[in-house]
Amino acid sequence: MYLHLGQNVMAPSQDVIGIFDLDNTTWSFRTRRFLERAEQEGRVFPVGEDLPRSFVLTQGGGEEAKVYLTPLSPAALAARGSRNLPI
């Protein structure tokens, strides 16, 4: 299954490590440092041109972690992800 992150971007559900609210998490120095480092290493991928509301951390088999900045709320992404779960 895949998690639709907005626009035409999708990530395999099994690769999703977490969905994070940018407003709440960027208060932390460690989160800001992590995001800055990921951007310097070219692992940050913006989804669309709107102001990002959340970021999704993914890591697939053997790849480095990727950060997707998305304008969708964490609640919307979580709801999309829960619909993709097998019953």
matplotlib code that plots the C-alpha trace (Angstrom):
import matplotlib.pyplot as plt

x = [0.0, 1.0, 0.4, -0.6, 1.4, -0.2, 0.2, 1.5, 3.8, 3.3, 5.4, 5.2, 3.3, 5.8, 8.6, 6.8, 8.6, 6.5, 4.2, 5.0, 3.3, 5.8, 4.3, 4.7, 8.0, 10.1, 10.2, 12.7, 16.3, 17.0, 14.2, 15.4, 18.9, 17.7, 15.7, 18.6, 21.1, 18.7, 18.2, 22.0, 22.3, 19.6, 17.1, 14.3, 11.6, 8.9, 5.4, 3.8, 4.4, 2.1, 3.3, 4.2, 2.1, 3.8, 6.7, 6.8, 9.9, 10.5, 13.2, 13.2, 15.3, 18.9, 18.2, 18.9, 15.9, 13.9, 11.9, 8.8, 7.4, 3.7, 0.9, -1.5, -2.2, -0.8, -4.4, -5.3, -2.2, -2.9, -6.5, -5.2, -2.7, -5.3, -7.5, -4.6, -4.2, -5.2, -8.3]
y = [0.0, 3.6, 6.8, 9.8, 12.8, 15.4, 16.5, 13.4, 12.1, 8.8, 6.8, 3.0, 2.6, 0.2, 2.8, 5.5, 5.9, 8.8, 11.7, 14.9, 18.3, 21.1, 23.6, 21.3, 19.6, 22.5, 23.9, 21.3, 22.1, 18.5, 18.4, 21.7, 20.4, 17.1, 18.9, 21.3, 18.4, 16.4, 19.5, 19.9, 16.3, 16.6, 14.3, 16.9, 16.8, 19.5, 18.3, 21.2, 24.9, 25.6, 26.3, 22.9, 21.8, 18.5, 16.3, 12.6, 10.6, 7.5, 4.9, 2.1, -1.0, 0.2, 3.8, 6.8, 8.4, 10.9, 13.8, 14.9, 18.4, 18.4, 21.0, 18.3, 18.2, 15.2, 14.2, 14.0, 12.0, 9.7, 9.2, 8.3, 5.9, 4.1, 3.6, 1.7, -0.8, -4.4, -5.6]
z = [0.0, -0.5, 1.5, -0.7, 0.5, -1.8, -5.4, -7.2, -4.4, -2.7, -0.3, 0.4, 3.7, 5.1, 4.6, 6.7, 10.1, 11.3, 10.5, 12.4, 12.9, 11.9, 14.3, 17.3, 16.5, 15.3, 18.8, 19.6, 18.9, 18.0, 15.4, 13.8, 13.7, 12.1, 9.4, 8.7, 8.3, 6.1, 3.9, 3.6, 2.6, 0.0, 1.7, 2.0, -0.6, -0.7, -1.8, -3.6, -3.2, -0.3, 3.2, 4.8, 7.8, 8.5, 7.5, 6.8, 7.6, 5.5, 5.1, 2.6, 2.4, 2.6, 1.7, 3.8, 5.5, 3.4, 4.7, 2.8, 3.6, 2.9, 3.1, 4.5, 8.2, 10.2, 11.0, 7.3, 6.6, 9.5, 8.3, 4.8, 6.3, 8.4, 5.4, 3.7, 6.5, 5.6, 7.5]

ax = plt.figure().add_subplot(projection="3d")
ax.plot(x, y, z, "-o")
ax.set_aspect("equal")
plt.show()
